[in-house]
Amino acid sequence: MQKSTMKWDDLRVFLAVARHGRLHNAGRALGLDPATVGRRIAALEAALGARLFDRSPQGNAITEAGRGLLAHAQAMESQASAATEEIGGQADRLSGTVRIGAPDGVSNYLLVDACDALSRDNPDLQVQVVALPRMFSLSKREADLAITVSPPSAGRLTVRKIADYRLHLYARADLIAGLGPVGDLADLRGVRGIGYVSDMVFDRELDYYALLGREADPSLTSNSLMVQLNWCRRGFGVCILPDFVARAHAELTAVLADDIRLTRAFYLVRHEDDARVARINRMAEVVVDWMRQSLDEHTA
């Protein structure tokens, strides 16, 4: 008996279920009802003669056969997107959606102008920034681009170093002035530390509080850099902050700047299959250019 032909529309549905884990969530992303999503998956499984998902009350878990199809479907998705842009004559003006995942400090201080510039020049393009303190899965299409502080070592990804950035220990100027002369860390013994929640640090490159040599963990901790920044701005303690963040707030001053200084780097990470997608290429160039320019201003 001849199997039915596999359709691209069914592959689109397969990708949505693989990324969202539930028929309802996949249908919402595609604008389809869950029953239609289920029928499309059943049609694809019939065409392939293989079960792609194990169904349970917890959702749809991808099978080994499904994982084998996933890379091919992602490559076809990228090729279809690139072909649409080329045939549609969108070389100069972009449309569609591009999503970038980045830590909250990057999103709030380094991507604001870049996203505005790209959106202003391309009115039909929807720019999405997901500002979360965690890593993003490009294979699951949680983002088209990701900014990281350490390069990934696995996956079908391309990695591009953007630039180095500097960090120092910061506090409110009036808090430090009230301590008298500060010559070493011992002079900060009575000041609370502010930092990341140790078991929620999403990248070990950010786990730098121990470098201060203080015996106790920080008194105030959060997985969000923005929360740490606001505590520091209120004068609640000292905090290691990127210079590009702290220097935007005149009330903050670097403490022991010659002794406590760190260097980290930002990397732009992309999926290999997106090499010909114009809107992602343009977004990548704009992000890199604006971030380098902004970071140069704070390292001069």
C-alpha atoms as a printed R data frame, in Angstrom:
    type eleno elety resid chain resno      x      y      z
1   ATOM     1    CA   MET     A     1  0.000  0.000  0.000
2   ATOM     2    CA   GLN     A     2  1.439  3.372 -1.013
3   ATOM     3    CA   LYS     A     3  1.869  5.898  1.756
4   ATOM     4    CA   SER     A     4  0.380  9.388  1.435
5   ATOM     5    CA   THR     A     5  2.642 12.264  0.448
6   ATOM     6    CA   MET     A     6  4.269 14.260  3.236
7   ATOM     7    CA   LYS     A     7  3.209 17.935  3.076
8   ATOM     8    CA   TRP     A     8  5.132 21.039  4.160
9   ATOM     9    CA   ASP     A     9  2.073 22.323  6.041
10  ATOM    10    CA   ASP     A    10  2.125 19.156  8.125
11  ATOM    11    CA   LEU     A    11  5.815 19.687  8.855
12  ATOM    12    CA   ARG     A    12  5.036 23.209 10.086
13  ATOM    13    CA   VAL     A    13  2.529 21.723 12.501
14  ATOM    14    CA   PHE     A    14  5.063 19.086 13.564
15  ATOM    15    CA   LEU     A    15  7.599 21.811 14.378
16  ATOM    16    CA   ALA     A    16  5.047 23.735 16.425
17  ATOM    17    CA   VAL     A    17  4.134 20.665 18.494
18  ATOM    18    CA   ALA     A    18  7.805 19.801 18.997
19  ATOM    19    CA   ARG     A    19  8.485 23.343 20.264
20  ATOM    20    CA   HIS     A    20  5.393 23.884 22.394
21  ATOM    21    CA   GLY     A    21  4.795 20.337 23.678
22  ATOM    22    CA   ARG     A    22  0.990 20.475 23.561
23  ATOM    23    CA   LEU     A    23 -1.554 20.497 20.746
24  ATOM    24    CA   HIS     A    24 -3.372 23.460 22.287
25  ATOM    25    CA   ASN     A    25 -0.241 25.592 22.550
26  ATOM    26    CA   ALA     A    26  0.918 24.625 19.062
27  ATOM    27    CA   GLY     A    27 -2.513 25.434 17.649
28  ATOM    28    CA   ARG     A    28 -2.530 28.833 19.307
29  ATOM    29    CA   ALA     A    29  0.857 29.634 17.757
30  ATOM    30    CA   LEU     A    30 -0.381 28.553 14.312
31  ATOM    31    CA   GLY     A    31 -3.919 29.895 14.500
32  ATOM    32    CA   LEU     A    32 -5.407 26.390 14.368
33  ATOM    33    CA   ASP     A    33 -7.696 24.495 16.718
34  ATOM    34    CA   PRO     A    34 -6.164 21.541 18.646
35  ATOM    35    CA   ALA     A    35 -8.241 18.988 16.732
36  ATOM    36    CA   THR     A    36 -6.819 20.211 13.424
37  ATOM    37    CA   VAL     A    37 -3.302 20.058 14.852
38  ATOM    38    CA   GLY     A    38 -3.937 16.469 15.953
39  ATOM    39    CA   ARG     A    39 -5.203 15.474 12.505
40  ATOM    40    CA   ARG     A    40 -2.155 17.030 10.815
41  ATOM    41    CA   ILE     A    41  0.198 15.109 13.088
42  ATOM    42    CA   ALA     A    42 -1.702 11.890 12.439
43  ATOM    43    CA   ALA     A    43 -1.471 12.507  8.671
44  ATOM    44    CA   LEU     A    44  2.266 13.085  8.916
45  ATOM    45    CA   GLU     A    45  2.790  9.944 10.979
46  ATOM    46    CA   ALA     A    46  0.801  7.997  8.388
47  ATOM    47    CA   ALA     A    47  2.912  9.413  5.583
48  ATOM    48    CA   LEU     A    48  6.130  8.466  7.356
49  ATOM    49    CA   GLY     A    49  4.939  5.219  8.855
50  ATOM    50    CA   ALA     A    50  6.374  6.226 12.219
51  ATOM    51    CA   ARG     A    51  5.140  7.591 15.525
52  ATOM    52    CA   LEU     A    52  6.508 11.096 16.088
53  ATOM    53    CA   PHE     A    53  5.147 11.850 19.565
54  ATOM    54    CA   ASP     A    54  4.289  9.884 22.683
55  ATOM    55    CA   ARG     A    55  1.052 11.339 24.021
56  ATOM    56    CA   SER     A    56  0.245 11.670 27.711
57  ATOM    57    CA   PRO     A    57 -1.698 14.023 30.017
58  ATOM    58    CA   GLN     A    58  1.571 15.930 30.445
59  ATOM    59    CA   GLY     A    59  1.791 16.707 26.730
60  ATOM    60    CA   ASN     A    60  3.429 15.361 23.582
61  ATOM    61    CA   ALA     A    61  6.974 14.055 24.042
62  ATOM    62    CA   ILE     A    62  8.960 13.719 20.834
63  ATOM    63    CA   THR     A    63 10.055 10.177 19.944
64  ATOM    64    CA   GLU     A    64 13.349  9.005 18.468
65  ATOM    65    CA   ALA     A    65 11.751  9.077 15.000
66  ATOM    66    CA   GLY     A    66 10.514 12.590 15.711
67  ATOM    67    CA   ARG     A    67 13.982 13.742 16.677
68  ATOM    68    CA   GLY     A    68 15.272 12.328 13.406
69  ATOM    69    CA   LEU     A    69 12.730 14.389 11.487
70  ATOM    70    CA   LEU     A    70 13.287 17.550 13.524
71  ATOM    71    CA   ALA     A    71 16.575 18.677 11.949
72  ATOM    72    CA   HIS     A    72 15.251 18.132  8.429
73  ATOM    73    CA   ALA     A    73 12.050 20.050  9.174
74  ATOM    74    CA   GLN     A    74 14.022 22.949 10.673
75  ATOM    75    CA   ALA     A    75 16.246 23.104  7.591
76  ATOM    76    CA   MET     A    76 13.197 23.148  5.314
77  ATOM    77    CA   GLU     A    77 11.646 25.913  7.424
78  ATOM    78    CA   SER     A    78 14.738 28.081  7.059
79  ATOM    79    CA   GLN     A    79 14.957 27.424  3.310
80  ATOM    80    CA   ALA     A    80 11.292 28.288  2.856
81  ATOM    81    CA   SER     A    81 11.736 31.510  4.785
82  ATOM    82    CA   ALA     A    82 14.808 32.490  2.783
83  ATOM    83    CA   ALA     A    83 13.053 31.718 -0.519
84  ATOM    84    CA   THR     A    84 10.031 33.795  0.467
85  ATOM    85    CA   GLU     A    85 12.220 36.786  1.242
86  ATOM    86    CA   GLU     A    86 14.245 36.496 -1.969
87  ATOM    87    CA   ILE     A    87 11.293 35.928 -4.302
88  ATOM    88    CA   GLY     A    88  9.270 38.603 -2.553
89  ATOM    89    CA   GLY     A    89 11.909 41.192 -3.301
90  ATOM    90    CA   GLN     A    90 12.528 42.055  0.366
91  ATOM    91    CA   ALA     A    91 16.255 42.640  0.096
92  ATOM    92    CA   ASP     A    92 15.887 46.298  1.102
93  ATOM    93    CA   ARG     A    93 12.799 46.195  3.333
94  ATOM    94    CA   LEU     A    94 12.224 43.331  5.728
95  ATOM    95    CA   SER     A    95  9.006 41.825  7.029
96  ATOM    96    CA   GLY     A    96  7.970 39.001  9.311
97  ATOM    97    CA   THR     A    97  9.172 38.414 12.848
98  ATOM    98    CA   VAL     A    98 12.616 38.147 14.405
99  ATOM    99    CA   ARG     A    99 13.101 37.232 18.059
100 ATOM   100    CA   ILE     A   100 16.241 37.782 20.096
101 ATOM   101    CA   GLY     A   101 16.866 36.291 23.527
102 ATOM   102    CA   ALA     A   102 19.230 38.119 25.862
103 ATOM   103    CA   PRO     A   103 19.959 38.661 29.567
104 ATOM   104    CA   ASP     A   104 17.961 41.505 31.091
105 ATOM   105    CA   GLY     A   105 20.955 43.836 31.377
106 ATOM   106    CA   VAL     A   106 21.699 43.505 27.659
107 ATOM   107    CA   SER     A   107 18.046 43.916 26.732
108 ATOM   108    CA   ASN     A   108 17.590 47.062 28.816
109 ATOM   109    CA   TYR     A   109 20.860 48.829 28.048
110 ATOM   110    CA   LEU     A   110 22.379 47.549 24.792
111 ATOM   111    CA   LEU     A   111 19.488 46.440 22.564
112 ATOM   112    CA   VAL     A   112 17.032 49.310 22.970
113 ATOM   113    CA   ASP     A   113 18.471 51.545 20.224
114 ATOM   114    CA   ALA     A   114 19.345 48.629 17.938
115 ATOM   115    CA   CYS     A   115 15.782 47.328 17.953
116 ATOM   116    CA   ASP     A   116 14.367 50.809 17.449
117 ATOM   117    CA   ALA     A   117 16.617 51.395 14.438
118 ATOM   118    CA   LEU     A   118 15.721 48.094 12.803
119 ATOM   119    CA   SER     A   119 11.993 48.538 13.418
120 ATOM   120    CA   ARG     A   120 11.992 52.144 12.190
121 ATOM   121    CA   ASP     A   121 13.759 51.212  8.948
122 ATOM   122    CA   ASN     A   122 11.496 48.181  8.365
123 ATOM   123    CA   PRO     A   123  7.889 49.017  9.362
124 ATOM   124    CA   ASP     A   124  6.627 45.558  8.365
125 ATOM   125    CA   LEU     A   125  9.143 43.779 10.597
126 ATOM   126    CA   GLN     A   126  8.126 42.731 14.103
127 ATOM   127    CA   VAL     A   127 11.084 42.790 16.493
128 ATOM   128    CA   GLN     A   128 10.693 40.706 19.653
129 ATOM   129    CA   VAL     A   129 13.099 40.799 22.603
130 ATOM   130    CA   VAL     A   130 12.814 38.074 25.226
131 ATOM   131    CA   ALA     A   131 14.617 39.462 28.267
132 ATOM   132    CA   LEU     A   132 15.093 36.529 30.606
133 ATOM   133    CA   PRO     A   133 18.058 35.531 32.794
134 ATOM   134    CA   ARG     A   134 18.545 32.111 31.226
135 ATOM   135    CA   MET     A   135 19.877 30.268 28.187
136 ATOM   136    CA   PHE     A   136 17.719 29.980 25.069
137 ATOM   137    CA   SER     A   137 17.175 26.940 22.849
138 ATOM   138    CA   LEU     A   138 17.663 27.940 19.224
139 ATOM   139    CA   SER     A   139 16.889 24.404 18.060
140 ATOM   140    CA   LYS     A   140 13.407 24.748 19.600
141 ATOM   141    CA   ARG     A   141 13.127 28.229 18.070
142 ATOM   142    CA   GLU     A   142 12.687 29.971 21.402
143 ATOM   143    CA   ALA     A   143 14.679 32.716 19.678
144 ATOM   144    CA   ASP     A   144 16.234 33.410 16.268
145 ATOM   145    CA   LEU     A   145 19.301 35.005 17.865
146 ATOM   146    CA   ALA     A   146 20.697 34.695 21.365
147 ATOM   147    CA   ILE     A   147 23.189 36.799 23.308
148 ATOM   148    CA   THR     A   148 25.312 34.768 25.724
149 ATOM   149    CA   VAL     A   149 28.287 35.379 28.005
150 ATOM   150    CA   SER     A   150 29.943 32.094 27.148
151 ATOM   151    CA   PRO     A   151 30.028 30.361 23.749
152 ATOM   152    CA   PRO     A   152 28.019 27.117 23.509
153 ATOM   153    CA   SER     A   153 30.075 24.011 22.802
154 ATOM   154    CA   ALA     A   154 27.426 21.788 21.213
155 ATOM   155    CA   GLY     A   155 24.640 21.965 18.655
156 ATOM   156    CA   ARG     A   156 24.305 23.078 15.037
157 ATOM   157    CA   LEU     A   157 25.079 26.667 15.932
158 ATOM   158    CA   THR     A   158 27.239 29.504 14.683
159 ATOM   159    CA   VAL     A   159 28.919 31.661 17.296
160 ATOM   160    CA   ARG     A   160 30.296 35.165 16.792
161 ATOM   161    CA   LYS     A   161 32.110 37.131 19.469
162 ATOM   162    CA   ILE     A   162 30.612 40.600 19.794
163 ATOM   163    CA   ALA     A   163 32.957 42.334 22.248
164 ATOM   164    CA   ASP     A   164 34.462 42.283 25.720
165 ATOM   165    CA   TYR     A   165 32.874 44.240 28.535
166 ATOM   166    CA   ARG     A   166 34.079 45.306 31.966
167 ATOM   167    CA   LEU     A   167 32.578 44.943 35.426
168 ATOM   168    CA   HIS     A   168 33.427 46.654 38.718
169 ATOM   169    CA   LEU     A   169 32.108 46.734 42.255
170 ATOM   170    CA   TYR     A   170 29.567 49.545 42.624
171 ATOM   171    CA   ALA     A   171 27.636 51.269 45.398
172 ATOM   172    CA   ARG     A   172 25.819 54.531 45.972
173 ATOM   173    CA   ALA     A   173 28.335 57.336 46.381
174 ATOM   174    CA   ASP     A   174 26.765 58.523 49.650
175 ATOM   175    CA   LEU     A   175 26.924 55.002 51.106
176 ATOM   176    CA   ILE     A   176 30.670 54.829 50.443
177 ATOM   177    CA   ALA     A   177 31.247 58.397 51.649
178 ATOM   178    CA   GLY     A   178 29.676 57.470 54.975
179 ATOM   179    CA   LEU     A   179 32.212 54.690 55.503
180 ATOM   180    CA   GLY     A   180 35.242 56.939 55.407
181 ATOM   181    CA   PRO     A   181 38.341 55.926 53.411
182 ATOM   182    CA   VAL     A   182 37.977 52.537 51.698
183 ATOM   183    CA   GLY     A   183 41.375 51.005 51.067
184 ATOM   184    CA   ASP     A   184 40.536 47.310 50.829
185 ATOM   185    CA   LEU     A   185 37.689 44.837 51.151
186 ATOM   186    CA   ALA     A   186 38.018 44.794 54.926
187 ATOM   187    CA   ASP     A   187 36.665 48.340 54.994
188 ATOM   188    CA   LEU     A   188 33.423 47.029 53.444
189 ATOM   189    CA   ARG     A   189 32.908 44.365 56.103
190 ATOM   190    CA   GLY     A   190 29.742 45.976 57.454
191 ATOM   191    CA   VAL     A   191 28.186 46.578 54.033
192 ATOM   192    CA   ARG     A   192 25.713 44.073 52.626
193 ATOM   193    CA   GLY     A   193 26.591 42.264 49.431
194 ATOM   194    CA   ILE     A   194 24.220 42.062 46.472
195 ATOM   195    CA   GLY     A   195 24.484 39.288 43.887
196 ATOM   196    CA   TYR     A   196 22.942 36.352 42.049
197 ATOM   197    CA   VAL     A   197 21.078 33.482 43.723
198 ATOM   198    CA   SER     A   198 23.873 30.915 43.698
199 ATOM   199    CA   ASP     A   199 21.804 27.922 42.540
200 ATOM   200    CA   MET     A   200 20.029 29.944 39.841
201 ATOM   201    CA   VAL     A   201 23.029 31.407 38.025
202 ATOM   202    CA   PHE     A   202 22.242 30.539 34.397
203 ATOM   203    CA   ASP     A   203 25.846 30.942 33.231
204 ATOM   204    CA   ARG     A   204 28.902 30.227 35.370
205 ATOM   205    CA   GLU     A   205 30.624 33.281 33.902
206 ATOM   206    CA   LEU     A   206 28.237 35.328 36.062
207 ATOM   207    CA   ASP     A   207 29.080 33.532 39.297
208 ATOM   208    CA   TYR     A   208 31.690 36.041 40.365
209 ATOM   209    CA   TYR     A   209 30.758 36.990 43.917
210 ATOM   210    CA   ALA     A   210 33.277 34.537 45.363
211 ATOM   211    CA   LEU     A   211 35.992 36.572 43.647
212 ATOM   212    CA   LEU     A   212 35.463 39.239 46.314
213 ATOM   213    CA   GLY     A   213 36.923 36.866 48.866
214 ATOM   214    CA   ARG     A   214 34.094 37.428 51.325
215 ATOM   215    CA   GLU     A   215 33.227 34.473 53.521
216 ATOM   216    CA   ALA     A   216 29.419 34.880 53.553
217 ATOM   217    CA   ASP     A   217 27.052 34.763 50.599
218 ATOM   218    CA   PRO     A   218 25.462 38.055 49.551
219 ATOM   219    CA   SER     A   219 22.676 39.207 51.860
220 ATOM   220    CA   LEU     A   220 20.473 40.274 48.939
221 ATOM   221    CA   THR     A   221 20.288 37.965 45.935
222 ATOM   222    CA   SER     A   222 18.207 37.762 42.766
223 ATOM   223    CA   ASN     A   223 18.368 35.947 39.432
224 ATOM   224    CA   SER     A   224 17.661 39.337 37.803
225 ATOM   225    CA   LEU     A   225 20.395 41.894 37.234
226 ATOM   226    CA   MET     A   226 17.754 44.628 37.205
227 ATOM   227    CA   VAL     A   227 16.663 43.742 40.741
228 ATOM   228    CA   GLN     A   228 20.282 43.790 41.887
229 ATOM   229    CA   LEU     A   229 20.785 47.149 40.213
230 ATOM   230    CA   ASN     A   230 17.754 48.676 41.930
231 ATOM   231    CA   TRP     A   231 18.929 47.455 45.337
232 ATOM   232    CA   CYS     A   232 22.322 48.989 44.663
233 ATOM   233    CA   ARG     A   233 20.793 52.286 43.514
234 ATOM   234    CA   ARG     A   234 18.739 52.440 46.717
235 ATOM   235    CA   GLY     A   235 21.919 52.198 48.786
236 ATOM   236    CA   PHE     A   236 21.244 48.730 50.176
237 ATOM   237    CA   GLY     A   237 24.755 47.386 49.542
238 ATOM   238    CA   VAL     A   238 27.583 46.796 47.069
239 ATOM   239    CA   CYS     A   239 27.153 44.904 43.807
240 ATOM   240    CA   ILE     A   240 29.284 43.792 40.874
241 ATOM   241    CA   LEU     A   241 27.736 45.441 37.823
242 ATOM   242    CA   PRO     A   242 28.697 45.817 34.164
243 ATOM   243    CA   ASP     A   243 30.115 49.280 33.507
244 ATOM   244    CA   PHE     A   244 27.617 49.846 30.689
245 ATOM   245    CA   VAL     A   245 24.810 49.468 33.242
246 ATOM   246    CA   ALA     A   246 26.276 51.264 36.246
247 ATOM   247    CA   ARG     A   247 27.558 54.304 34.352
248 ATOM   248    CA   ALA     A   248 24.016 55.115 33.265
249 ATOM   249    CA   HIS     A   249 23.245 55.971 36.910
250 ATOM   250    CA   ALA     A   250 25.078 58.987 38.304
251 ATOM   251    CA   GLU     A   251 24.408 58.024 41.923
252 ATOM   252    CA   LEU     A   252 26.621 54.936 41.620
253 ATOM   253    CA   THR     A   253 30.382 54.931 42.000
254 ATOM   254    CA   ALA     A   254 32.990 52.228 41.485
255 ATOM   255    CA   VAL     A   255 34.549 50.923 44.700
256 ATOM   256    CA   LEU     A   256 38.164 49.706 44.766
257 ATOM   257    CA   ALA     A   257 38.162 50.073 40.982
258 ATOM   258    CA   ASP     A   258 41.845 49.206 40.591
259 ATOM   259    CA   ASP     A   259 41.554 46.044 42.673
260 ATOM   260    CA   ILE     A   260 38.161 44.635 41.631
261 ATOM   261    CA   ARG     A   261 37.746 44.606 37.865
262 ATOM   262    CA   LEU     A   262 36.483 41.794 35.707
263 ATOM   263    CA   THR     A   263 36.346 41.196 31.964
264 ATOM   264    CA   ARG     A   264 33.687 39.110 30.276
265 ATOM   265    CA   ALA     A   265 32.483 38.829 26.673
266 ATOM   266    CA   PHE     A   266 29.228 38.737 24.771
267 ATOM   267    CA   TYR     A   267 28.593 36.259 21.962
268 ATOM   268    CA   LEU     A   268 25.933 36.194 19.261
269 ATOM   269    CA   VAL     A   269 24.595 32.679 18.702
270 ATOM   270    CA   ARG     A   270 22.536 31.562 15.694
271 ATOM   271    CA   HIS     A   271 21.238 28.327 14.236
272 ATOM   272    CA   GLU     A   272 23.210 27.102 11.211
273 ATOM   273    CA   ASP     A   273 20.040 26.730  9.126
274 ATOM   274    CA   ASP     A   274 19.329 30.478  9.258
275 ATOM   275    CA   ALA     A   275 22.356 31.542  7.226
276 ATOM   276    CA   ARG     A   276 20.222 32.665  4.256
277 ATOM   277    CA   VAL     A   277 17.333 34.271  6.148
278 ATOM   278    CA   ALA     A   278 17.623 37.979  5.362
279 ATOM   279    CA   ARG     A   279 15.741 39.386  8.341
280 ATOM   280    CA   ILE     A   280 17.864 37.366 10.780
281 ATOM   281    CA   ASN     A   281 21.078 38.339  8.987
282 ATOM   282    CA   ARG     A   282 20.107 42.009  9.135
283 ATOM   283    CA   MET     A   283 19.156 41.779 12.792
284 ATOM   284    CA   ALA     A   284 22.459 40.103 13.585
285 ATOM   285    CA   GLU     A   285 24.467 42.873 11.920
286 ATOM   286    CA   VAL     A   286 22.483 45.656 13.578
287 ATOM   287    CA   VAL     A   287 22.790 44.037 17.012
288 ATOM   288    CA   VAL     A   288 26.541 43.490 16.695
289 ATOM   289    CA   ASP     A   289 27.199 47.018 15.406
290 ATOM   290    CA   TRP     A   290 25.130 48.761 18.080
291 ATOM   291    CA   MET     A   291 26.453 46.618 20.932
292 ATOM   292    CA   ARG     A   292 30.051 47.175 19.894
293 ATOM   293    CA   GLN     A   293 29.488 50.903 19.644
294 ATOM   294    CA   SER     A   294 27.824 51.058 23.053
295 ATOM   295    CA   LEU     A   295 30.473 48.931 24.740
296 ATOM   296    CA   ASP     A   296 33.297 50.967 23.158
297 ATOM   297    CA   GLU     A   297 31.867 54.058 24.845
298 ATOM   298    CA   HIS     A   298 32.176 52.387 28.246
299 ATOM   299    CA   THR     A   299 35.667 50.916 27.794
300 ATOM   300    CA   ALA     A   300 37.392 53.979 26.386
